[in-house]
Amino acid sequence: MTDYPATALIAEDEPLLATALQAELARAWPALRVLACVGDGASAVAKALKLLPEVLFFDIRMPGLGGLEAAAELADAWPQERPFPALVFVTAYDQYALEAFEAQAMDYLLKPVQPARLLKTVSKVQLALMARAQAATNSGTDASAIMEQTLHQLRQLLSATGQPPAPGTAPLRALQVSVGNSILMVPLSEVAYFETADKYVRVLTAGHEYLIRTPLKDLLPQLDTQSFWQIHRSTVVQASLIESVNRDESGRLSLSLRGRPEKLAVSRLYSQKFRAL
C-alpha cells in the first residue's frame, strides 16, 4: 500500500532527526507528501491549521509545547468538518510511557527511527486512513466521531504521561506566594482558578491575583481532582465556584465563576465534563 496517497506534517526540534525521518518516510511511503517540517510545537499547530495534513508526526519533547500538548491545542482549533489527522508520536520515552501509548492505540516511533518499525507504522496509518474513508462513504461516519475518539485518547495520554504525585502525598491545602518581601499562605479553598502566563502561573482569588513560578503541569498532580477541574491546557478552575457554562453559536464553551468577572474558555479536550450542554 506504499502508493496510498496522503499528506503529512513533521514536527521535530532536532534537524538531523527530522531530515532522517523525512528520508525514511520517502522510502517507506513514496506516495506520502510531506507538506512541511517544523521545529517546535507552536509552529506545528499553526502549520497544521494552515495546511490541514492527513498525518502528523509529532516529537514528544519540543521547545514550548511538547507533542502531546501541541496535538491537544490543535484538536481544540481543528475545523469541525474535517477528520482529525492520524497521529504518530516520535519519542524517547521509557517503557512505562510507551505502554500508555499502546493502551490508547496511538502509534509511536522510538528515536532513532528504525526502518522496520517505520514500515509497521506506515502500514497502520494507511489502514486507518483507508478505514476512515470507507466508513465515511458507507455509513456516513462524520468527523466528530473521529475527533471524539482522538480527544479521549489525548486526555488519557496526558494523564498517563504526566508527573505522578509521590506515594502517600496528600493534596495541597495552601500555596506559598511571594508579595514584596513577604510570603503569604493562600488557602486553596480561596483560589478561583489557575492560569498559565508565560513563565508564571496566575493564582486568582475573588479579590486578588498572585504569581507563582511552579509550572501548571507540576502543580496539577498536587491538586485534588474532585475540587479542581482542568478546562483548558492553561486553565484549572475550582469546580464548586462554577456559576454557569455557556455555548456560543460556533459550539464553543465558556464558563463564569462566582466572584470573578471574566469568562474562561473551555477547550474541546475537556468539554466532556459539560456534555449535558
C-alpha positions as CSV (number, residue, x, y, z in Angstrom):
1,M,0.0,0.0,0.0
2,T,3.0,2.3,-0.3
3,D,1.2,4.0,-3.2
4,Y,-1.7,5.2,-1.0
5,P,-1.6,9.0,-1.4
6,A,-1.7,11.2,1.7
7,T,-0.2,14.4,3.2
8,A,1.8,14.8,6.3
9,L,3.4,17.3,8.7
10,I,6.6,16.6,10.7
11,A,7.3,18.4,14.0
12,E,10.8,17.6,15.3
13,D,13.2,20.0,17.0
14,E,16.4,18.2,16.1
15,P,17.1,19.0,12.4
16,L,19.2,15.9,11.7
17,L,16.5,13.6,13.1
18,A,13.8,15.5,11.1
19,T,15.8,15.0,7.9
20,A,16.4,11.4,8.7
21,L,12.7,10.8,9.3
22,Q,11.7,12.5,6.1
23,A,14.2,10.4,4.1
24,E,13.0,7.2,5.7
25,L,9.4,8.1,5.0
26,A,10.3,8.8,1.3
27,R,11.5,5.2,1.2
28,A,8.7,3.6,3.2
29,W,5.8,5.6,1.8
30,P,6.7,7.1,-1.6
31,A,3.2,8.4,-2.1
32,L,3.2,10.4,1.1
33,R,3.7,14.1,0.5
34,V,5.4,15.9,3.5
35,L,3.9,19.4,3.4
36,A,6.2,21.0,6.0
37,C,8.7,20.2,8.7
38,V,8.8,22.5,11.8
39,G,10.9,22.6,14.9
40,D,8.5,23.5,17.8
41,G,5.0,22.8,19.0
42,A,3.5,26.3,18.4
43,S,4.7,26.2,14.7
44,A,3.3,22.7,14.4
45,V,-0.1,23.9,15.4
46,A,0.0,26.9,13.1
47,K,1.2,25.0,10.1
48,A,-1.2,22.1,10.6
49,L,-4.2,24.5,10.8
50,K,-3.0,26.2,7.6
51,L,-2.1,23.1,5.6
52,L,-4.6,20.5,7.0
53,P,-2.4,17.4,6.6
54,E,-3.8,13.9,6.9
55,V,-1.0,12.6,9.1
56,L,1.1,14.2,11.9
57,F,4.5,13.1,13.1
58,F,5.0,14.9,16.4
59,D,8.1,14.7,18.6
60,I,7.0,14.4,22.2
61,R,9.7,16.8,23.6
62,M,9.9,20.1,21.8
63,P,10.6,23.7,22.8
64,G,7.5,25.3,24.3
65,L,4.6,23.0,23.5
66,G,5.5,19.3,23.6
67,G,4.0,16.9,21.0
68,L,1.1,15.9,23.2
69,E,0.2,19.4,24.2
70,A,0.5,20.6,20.6
71,A,-1.8,17.8,19.5
72,A,-4.3,18.8,22.2
73,E,-4.2,22.5,21.2
74,L,-4.5,21.6,17.6
75,A,-7.6,19.4,18.3
76,D,-9.2,22.4,20.0
77,A,-8.8,24.6,16.9
78,W,-9.3,21.9,14.2
79,P,-12.2,22.6,11.7
80,Q,-15.2,20.5,12.8
81,E,-16.0,19.4,9.3
82,R,-12.5,17.9,8.7
83,P,-11.4,14.5,10.1
84,F,-8.6,15.0,12.6
85,P,-5.2,13.7,11.2
86,A,-3.8,10.4,12.1
87,L,-1.2,10.9,14.9
88,V,2.2,9.4,15.3
89,F,4.4,10.4,18.2
90,V,8.2,10.3,18.0
91,T,9.6,9.6,21.4
92,A,12.5,8.6,23.6
93,Y,10.2,7.7,26.5
94,D,10.7,4.8,28.8
95,Q,8.6,1.6,28.7
96,Y,6.0,2.9,31.2
97,A,5.1,5.8,28.9
98,L,5.1,3.5,25.8
99,E,2.6,1.2,27.5
100,A,0.4,4.3,27.8
101,F,0.6,4.9,24.1
102,E,-0.1,1.3,23.3
103,A,-3.1,1.2,25.7
104,Q,-4.7,4.1,23.8
105,A,-3.8,2.6,20.3
106,M,-1.8,5.7,19.4
107,D,1.2,4.8,17.3
108,Y,4.7,5.9,18.2
109,L,8.2,5.7,16.9
110,L,11.3,5.4,19.1
111,K,14.3,7.5,18.5
112,P,16.4,6.9,16.4
113,V,13.7,5.7,14.0
114,Q,14.3,2.2,12.6
115,P,13.2,1.4,9.0
116,A,11.5,-1.8,10.0
117,R,9.4,-0.2,12.8
118,L,8.6,2.7,10.4
119,L,7.2,0.3,7.9
120,K,4.8,-1.1,10.5
121,T,3.7,2.4,11.4
122,V,3.2,3.3,7.8
123,S,1.0,0.2,7.3
124,K,-1.0,1.0,10.4
125,V,-1.6,4.6,9.4
126,Q,-2.6,3.7,5.8
127,L,-5.1,1.2,7.1
128,A,-6.5,3.7,9.5
129,L,-6.9,6.3,6.7
130,M,-8.5,3.8,4.4
131,A,-10.9,2.6,7.1
132,R,-11.9,6.2,7.8
133,A,-12.6,6.9,4.1
134,Q,-14.6,3.7,3.7
135,A,-16.6,4.3,6.9
136,A,-17.5,7.8,5.8
137,T,-18.6,6.5,2.4
138,N,-20.6,3.5,3.6
139,S,-22.1,4.7,6.9
140,G,-21.8,8.4,6.8
141,T,-19.3,8.4,9.8
142,D,-18.6,12.1,10.3
143,A,-15.5,14.0,11.5
144,S,-17.0,14.5,15.0
145,A,-16.7,10.7,15.8
146,I,-13.1,10.7,14.8
147,M,-12.5,13.8,16.9
148,E,-14.2,12.4,20.0
149,Q,-12.0,9.3,19.8
150,T,-8.9,11.4,19.4
151,L,-9.8,13.6,22.3
152,H,-10.4,10.6,24.6
153,Q,-7.0,9.2,23.7
154,L,-5.2,12.5,24.2
155,R,-6.9,13.0,27.6
156,Q,-5.7,9.6,28.7
157,L,-2.2,10.1,27.4
158,L,-1.8,13.5,29.0
159,S,-2.9,12.0,32.3
160,A,-0.7,8.8,32.0
161,T,2.5,10.6,30.9
162,G,2.2,13.5,33.4
163,Q,4.2,13.7,36.6
164,P,2.5,11.5,39.2
165,P,2.3,12.6,42.9
166,A,4.7,10.9,45.3
167,P,3.2,7.9,47.1
168,G,1.2,8.9,50.1
169,T,1.3,12.6,49.2
170,A,-1.8,14.4,50.4
171,P,-3.5,17.0,48.1
172,L,-2.1,20.6,48.5
173,R,-4.1,22.7,51.0
174,A,-2.3,26.1,50.7
175,L,0.1,27.9,48.4
176,Q,3.1,29.9,49.3
177,V,3.2,33.1,47.3
178,S,5.7,36.0,47.4
179,V,4.3,39.5,47.9
180,G,7.1,42.1,48.1
181,N,9.4,40.9,50.9
182,S,6.7,38.7,52.5
183,I,5.5,35.2,51.9
184,L,1.7,34.7,52.1
185,M,-0.1,31.4,52.7
186,V,-3.1,31.3,50.4
187,P,-5.6,28.5,51.2
188,L,-6.6,26.6,48.1
189,S,-10.2,26.9,49.2
190,E,-9.9,30.6,48.3
191,V,-8.4,30.0,44.8
192,A,-10.9,30.5,42.0
193,Y,-8.6,29.4,39.2
194,F,-5.0,28.9,38.0
195,E,-3.9,30.2,34.6
196,T,-0.6,29.9,32.8
197,A,1.1,33.2,32.0
198,D,4.5,33.0,30.2
199,K,6.9,31.6,32.8
200,Y,4.5,32.0,35.7
201,V,1.1,30.7,36.8
202,R,-1.5,33.3,37.8
203,V,-3.4,32.4,41.0
204,L,-6.8,34.2,41.1
205,T,-9.0,34.5,44.2
206,A,-12.2,36.5,44.5
207,G,-10.2,39.8,45.1
208,H,-6.5,39.1,44.5
209,E,-4.1,37.9,41.9
210,Y,-0.7,36.3,42.7
211,L,2.1,34.9,40.6
212,I,3.9,31.7,41.3
213,R,6.8,30.1,39.4
214,T,5.6,26.5,39.7
215,P,4.6,25.3,36.2
216,L,0.9,24.2,35.9
217,K,2.0,20.7,34.9
218,D,3.9,20.4,38.2
219,L,1.0,21.9,40.2
220,L,-1.7,19.7,38.8
221,P,-0.6,16.4,40.5
222,Q,-0.8,18.2,43.8
223,L,-4.4,19.3,43.4
224,D,-7.5,17.4,44.5
225,T,-9.1,16.5,41.1
226,Q,-12.5,16.4,42.7
227,S,-12.1,20.1,43.7
228,F,-10.1,21.5,40.8
229,W,-11.0,20.8,37.1
230,Q,-8.8,21.4,34.2
231,I,-10.9,23.1,31.5
232,H,-8.1,24.2,29.1
233,R,-4.4,23.4,28.6
234,S,-3.6,26.6,30.5
235,T,-6.5,26.8,33.0
236,V,-7.7,24.9,36.1
237,V,-10.8,26.1,38.0
238,Q,-12.3,25.4,41.4
239,A,-15.4,23.3,40.4
240,S,-17.5,24.5,43.3
241,L,-17.2,28.1,42.1
242,I,-18.6,27.4,38.6
243,E,-21.6,29.6,38.3
244,S,-22.6,29.0,34.6
245,V,-21.4,27.3,31.4
246,N,-22.4,28.8,28.1
247,R,-22.2,27.6,24.4
248,D,-21.8,30.2,21.6
249,E,-23.1,29.9,18.1
250,S,-20.0,28.0,16.9
251,G,-20.4,25.4,19.7
252,R,-17.6,26.7,21.9
253,L,-18.0,26.6,25.6
254,S,-17.1,29.2,28.2
255,L,-17.8,29.4,31.9
256,S,-18.2,32.0,34.6
257,L,-17.0,31.7,38.2
258,R,-18.6,33.2,41.3
259,G,-16.6,36.1,42.5
260,R,-14.7,36.6,39.2
261,P,-15.9,38.9,36.3
262,E,-14.1,37.2,33.3
263,K,-15.4,34.3,31.1
264,L,-13.0,31.4,30.8
265,A,-12.7,29.3,27.6
266,V,-13.3,25.5,27.8
267,S,-11.3,23.6,25.3
268,R,-12.7,20.6,23.3
269,L,-10.3,18.4,25.2
270,Y,-12.0,19.0,28.5
271,S,-15.6,19.8,27.3
272,Q,-16.7,16.2,28.2
273,K,-17.3,17.5,31.7
274,F,-20.1,19.5,30.4
275,R,-21.6,17.1,28.0
276,A,-25.2,17.8,29.1
277,L,-24.9,21.0,27.2
